[in-house]
Amino acid sequence: MNLTRVELARPVPPVLALGAFLKNTVCLAVDREAQIAPDLGNLDEPEALRGFHSAVEHLVARLGTPPVAIAHDLHPDFYSSRFAVELSEDLDAPAVAVQHHHAHTAAVMAEHGLSGPLLGLSLDGFGLGPDNESWGGELLLVDANGYRRLGHLARLPQPGADAAARQPWRMGAAALYALGRGDEIGARFADFAGASLIATMIERGVNSPLTSSAGRLFDAACGLLGVKLVAAFEGEAPMQLERMVTTPRVVEEGWRIEQGVLDVRPLLAAIADREAVDGAELFHGTLIEALAAWVAAAADETGVRAVAMSGGCMLNRVLREGLLARLKESNIEPLLPIALSPGDPAISLGQAWATALGRM
């Protein structure tokens, strides 16, 4: 098996980590090295499940003795989480749940040889929070003992729940509702069955969970701008939106920060009736400024002036490069992954590092 190897800053007890549901990898951290299996795919696919079992067997055999812990995602219904509980009984090793965005940040920490404290800006599509909430736009303070949630993106309803990840028109409708324009949804998205019922769904809390997801925020912008209203895969619409950007521009007063919550509804209002390219440039430029201001406020509050940047949204070059520049201007050290993706393939490394630190 072709393993990615990451040198660790300190020797750690052996921890086996079973990764995320999407783009799953499995990691074994022991002594001063983490060994990460290749991206196996999503664990709702038979081939990925076969690869998952093979990778676990391979790493357990390499270790030769039971690990001190088996780390997994906080979501109890993920296959990897359920398997971790079963395996813990077989190996007589405790199963340890690690929150998704904590793991994202810890993966960057592991690659940079850090145990914290460190700020973590984690932007992606979904990760379960400890209150059974949908997280995905998170600002954390992380150290060897765990994490503290400093703030999150203002929540939006996600009408249709998981369906919204591949139907950005739904998040566009949610944005209209959040802007007090719910009565426009039916006409604006008339080509989609049930569009006229979205506002009622949200009002009644029917299959419309609230989410702080940055991925769904990007989808909301795509929905408002008419960009790829139905996507073949999660993230396709935001990728198309990114390709439209030549010169990111900023909407003045396009965001507000209140008690750690970053609210970009003013930005959504500003682009709601714009042409797509114009809106894409305003969305990216303003979001960069808003995120940089958010991190800078947290750095001033905590005295911690380094931030790990992680999550699938960091694959967006415009967002990533813009943030790097703005954070450096604010004398904040931005840290990105080195050998691994900022997305879910790095989750197993973060689970292993966070769990190992907690046992030292």
C-alpha positions in Angstrom: 0.0 0.0 0.0 1.3 3.4 -1.0 1.4 5.4 2.3 2.0 9.1 2.8 4.3 9.6 5.7 4.4 12.7 7.9 7.1 13.2 10.4 5.8 14.2 13.8 7.3 16.7 16.1 7.3 14.4 19.1 6.9 10.6 19.7 3.3 9.6 20.3 1.6 6.4 21.5 0.1 4.4 18.7 -3.3 5.7 17.6 -5.3 4.4 14.7 -7.6 6.9 13.1 -10.4 6.0 10.7 -11.0 9.3 8.9 -14.1 11.0 7.4 -17.1 9.7 5.5 -16.1 11.6 2.2 -12.7 11.1 0.7 -11.8 8.7 3.4 -8.3 7.9 4.5 -7.0 5.8 7.4 -4.0 6.9 9.5 -1.6 5.2 12.0 0.4 7.5 14.2 3.1 5.9 16.2 6.4 7.1 17.7 7.5 10.1 15.4 5.6 9.2 12.2 2.1 9.2 10.9 1.3 6.8 8.0 -1.7 7.7 5.9 -3.4 5.5 3.4 -4.4 6.9 0.0 -7.8 8.6 -0.5 -10.2 5.7 -0.7 -13.3 7.5 -1.8 -16.7 8.0 -0.1 -17.8 5.3 2.3 -21.1 4.8 0.7 -19.3 3.1 -2.3 -18.5 -0.7 -2.2 -15.0 -0.2 -3.6 -14.2 2.4 -1.0 -15.5 0.1 1.8 -13.3 -2.7 0.5 -10.3 -0.3 0.5 -11.2 0.9 3.9 -11.1 -2.5 5.5 -7.9 -3.4 3.6 -6.2 -0.2 4.9 -7.3 -0.8 8.5 -6.1 -4.5 8.4 -2.8 -3.4 6.8 -2.0 -0.7 9.4 -3.1 -2.8 12.3 -0.8 -5.6 11.0 2.1 -3.1 10.6 1.7 -2.0 14.2 1.7 -5.6 15.6 0.1 -4.6 18.9 -3.2 -2.9 19.7 -3.3 0.9 19.5 -3.9 2.9 22.6 -7.0 4.4 20.9 -9.1 4.3 17.8 -10.1 7.8 16.6 -13.1 8.5 14.5 -15.5 11.3 13.4 -18.0 12.7 15.9 -20.9 11.7 13.6 -22.2 8.4 15.1 -23.8 7.2 11.9 -20.8 7.4 9.6 -19.6 3.9 8.7 -16.1 4.7 10.0 -17.5 5.7 13.4 -19.6 2.5 13.7 -16.7 0.4 12.6 -14.4 2.2 15.2 -16.7 1.1 18.0 -16.7 -2.5 16.8 -12.9 -2.5 16.3 -12.4 -1.0 19.8 -14.1 -4.0 21.3 -12.0 -6.4 19.2 -8.8 -4.7 20.0 -9.7 -3.7 23.6 -8.8 -0.1 22.8 -11.1 2.9 23.4 -12.9 4.6 20.5 -12.4 8.3 20.6 -14.7 10.7 18.7 -13.0 13.8 17.3 -15.1 16.7 16.0 -14.6 17.2 12.2 -13.2 20.8 12.2 -11.0 20.1 15.2 -9.5 17.3 13.1 -9.1 19.6 10.1 -7.1 22.1 12.2 -5.1 19.3 14.0 -4.0 17.9 10.7 -2.4 21.2 9.8 -0.9 21.3 13.3 0.6 17.9 12.8 2.2 18.7 9.5 3.8 21.9 11.0 4.9 20.1 14.2 2.6 22.1 16.5 0.6 21.3 19.6 -0.9 24.8 20.0 -2.4 27.0 21.0 -3.4 27.9 17.4 -6.4 29.5 15.7 -8.2 27.2 13.2 -10.2 28.6 10.3 -12.0 25.6 8.9 -14.3 26.1 5.9 -16.1 23.2 4.3 -19.5 21.6 3.5 -20.4 19.7 6.6 -19.2 18.4 10.0 -21.3 17.4 12.9 -21.0 19.7 15.9 -21.3 18.5 19.5 -24.9 19.8 19.8 -26.0 17.8 16.7 -25.7 20.9 14.6 -24.4 21.2 11.1 -21.0 23.0 11.2 -18.9 24.1 8.3 -17.7 27.7 8.8 -15.7 27.6 12.0 -13.2 29.6 13.9 -11.6 27.6 16.7 -8.9 27.9 19.3 -7.0 24.6 19.4 -4.3 23.2 21.8 -3.1 19.9 23.0 -6.1 19.6 25.3 -8.8 20.1 22.7 -10.6 23.0 21.1 -12.9 26.0 21.9 -15.3 27.3 19.3 -14.6 31.1 19.0 -17.2 31.7 16.4 -19.0 30.5 13.2 -20.6 31.8 10.1 -24.1 33.1 10.6 -26.4 30.1 10.1 -28.6 29.7 7.0 -31.5 27.2 6.6 -30.7 24.3 4.3 -34.0 23.5 2.6 -34.0 19.8 1.5 -31.2 19.1 3.9 -28.5 17.1 2.1 -30.2 17.7 -1.3 -29.1 21.4 -1.1 -25.5 20.3 -1.5 -26.2 19.4 -5.1 -29.0 21.8 -5.8 -27.6 25.3 -5.1 -30.9 26.9 -6.1 -32.2 25.7 -2.7 -29.5 27.7 -0.9 -30.3 30.6 -3.2 -33.8 30.3 -2.0 -32.7 30.1 1.6 -30.6 33.3 1.1 -33.7 35.1 -0.2 -35.7 34.0 2.8 -32.9 35.2 5.2 -33.0 38.6 3.4 -36.7 38.9 4.0 -37.5 38.2 0.3 -39.0 34.8 0.7 -42.1 35.8 -1.3 -39.8 36.0 -4.4 -38.6 32.4 -4.2 -41.4 30.7 -6.2 -41.1 33.1 -9.2 -37.3 33.2 -9.2 -36.9 29.4 -9.2 -40.1 28.6 -11.0 -38.4 25.9 -13.1 -37.9 23.7 -10.0 -40.8 21.7 -8.6 -41.7 22.7 -5.1 -39.9 26.0 -5.1 -43.0 27.9 -4.1 -43.1 25.8 -0.9 -39.6 26.5 0.2 -40.5 29.6 2.3 -43.2 27.6 4.1 -40.7 24.7 4.7 -38.3 27.1 6.3 -40.9 28.8 8.4 -42.2 25.5 9.8 -38.8 24.0 10.2 -39.6 21.1 7.8 -36.4 19.4 6.5 -34.5 22.7 6.7 -31.8 22.4 9.3 -29.7 25.4 10.1 -26.1 25.3 9.0 -23.0 27.4 9.5 -21.4 25.7 6.4 -19.1 27.8 4.2 -19.8 25.4 1.4 -23.5 26.1 1.6 -22.7 29.8 1.7 -20.9 29.5 -1.6 -23.9 27.5 -2.9 -26.2 30.4 -1.8 -24.2 32.8 -3.8 -24.4 30.5 -6.8 -28.1 30.2 -6.4 -28.6 34.0 -6.2 -26.4 34.5 -9.3 -27.8 31.6 -11.4 -24.6 29.7 -11.5 -25.0 25.9 -11.9 -28.4 25.7 -10.1 -28.2 21.9 -10.2 -24.8 20.3 -9.8 -23.4 16.8 -10.6 -21.4 16.8 -7.3 -21.0 18.9 -4.2 -18.7 21.8 -4.9 -19.2 21.9 -8.6 -21.2 25.2 -8.6 -18.6 27.0 -6.3 -15.8 25.8 -8.6 -17.6 27.4 -11.6 -18.2 30.6 -9.6 -14.4 30.7 -8.8 -13.5 30.4 -12.4 -15.5 33.6 -13.2 -13.3 35.8 -11.0 -10.6 38.0 -12.5 -10.5 40.9 -10.0 -12.0 40.3 -6.6 -13.8 43.4 -5.3 -15.2 44.4 -1.9 -18.7 45.5 -1.0 -18.3 48.1 1.7 -20.0 47.1 4.9 -20.7 43.8 3.4 -20.4 41.9 6.7 -20.7 42.3 10.4 -19.2 40.4 13.4 -21.2 40.1 16.5 -20.2 37.9 19.5 -17.9 35.8 17.2 -20.6 35.2 14.5 -19.6 36.4 11.0 -22.7 37.5 9.2 -22.4 38.1 5.4 -26.0 38.7 4.7 -25.3 42.3 3.6 -23.0 40.8 0.9 -25.7 38.3 -0.2 -28.2 41.3 -0.4 -25.7 43.2 -2.5 -25.2 40.4 -5.1 -28.8 39.1 -5.1 -29.7 41.0 -8.3 -26.2 41.2 -10.0 -24.9 39.7 -13.1 -23.0 36.5 -12.4 -19.4 37.7 -13.1 -19.9 40.9 -11.2 -21.4 39.0 -8.3 -18.7 36.4 -8.3 -16.0 39.0 -8.0 -17.8 40.9 -5.2 -18.6 37.7 -3.3 -15.0 36.5 -3.3 -13.4 39.8 -2.6 -15.8 40.6 0.3 -15.6 37.2 1.8 -11.8 37.4 1.9 -12.0 40.7 3.7 -14.6 39.5 6.1 -12.8 36.3 7.0 -9.5 38.2 7.4 -11.2 40.7 9.8 -12.8 37.8 11.7 -9.5 36.1 12.2 -7.8 39.3 13.1 -10.4 40.0 15.8 -9.9 36.5 17.3 -6.1 37.0 17.2 -6.5 40.3 19.1 -8.8 38.7 21.6 -6.7 35.5 22.3 -3.2 36.8 21.7 -2.7 33.9 19.3 -1.4 35.2 15.9 -1.1 32.0 13.9 -4.0 30.3 12.1 -4.4 26.9 10.4 -6.4 27.2 7.2 -8.3 24.0 6.4 -11.4 22.5 4.9 -12.4 21.9 1.3 -13.1 25.6 0.6 -9.4 26.2 0.9 -9.0 24.5 -2.5 -10.5 27.7 -3.9 -7.4 29.5 -5.2 -8.9 32.9 -5.2 -10.1 32.6 -1.6 -6.9 30.9 -0.4 -4.4 33.3 -2.0 -6.5 36.4 -1.0 -6.7 35.2 2.6 -3.0 34.5 2.7 -2.1 38.0 1.6 -4.6 39.8 3.9 -3.6 37.8 7.0 0.1 38.5 6.5 -0.8 42.2 6.2 -2.4 41.9 9.6 0.8 40.2 11.1 -1.0 36.9 11.4 0.9 33.7 10.3 -1.3 31.6 8.0 -0.5 27.9 7.9 -1.6 25.6 5.1 -1.2 21.8 4.7 2.1 20.7 3.3 1.8 17.2 2.0 -1.9 16.6 2.4 -5.1 18.2 1.0 -6.9 20.8 3.0 -10.0 18.7 2.5 -11.2 15.5 4.1 -8.3 13.2 3.1 -6.4 15.0 5.9 -9.0 14.2 8.6 -7.5 10.9 9.7 -4.2 12.6 10.4 -5.9 15.3 12.4 -7.9 12.7 14.4 -4.7 10.8 15.2 -2.7 13.9 16.2 -5.5 15.3 18.4 -6.1 12.0 20.1 -2.4 11.3 20.6 -1.8 14.8 22.1 -4.7 14.2 24.5 -3.0 11.0 25.8 0.4 12.5 26.5 
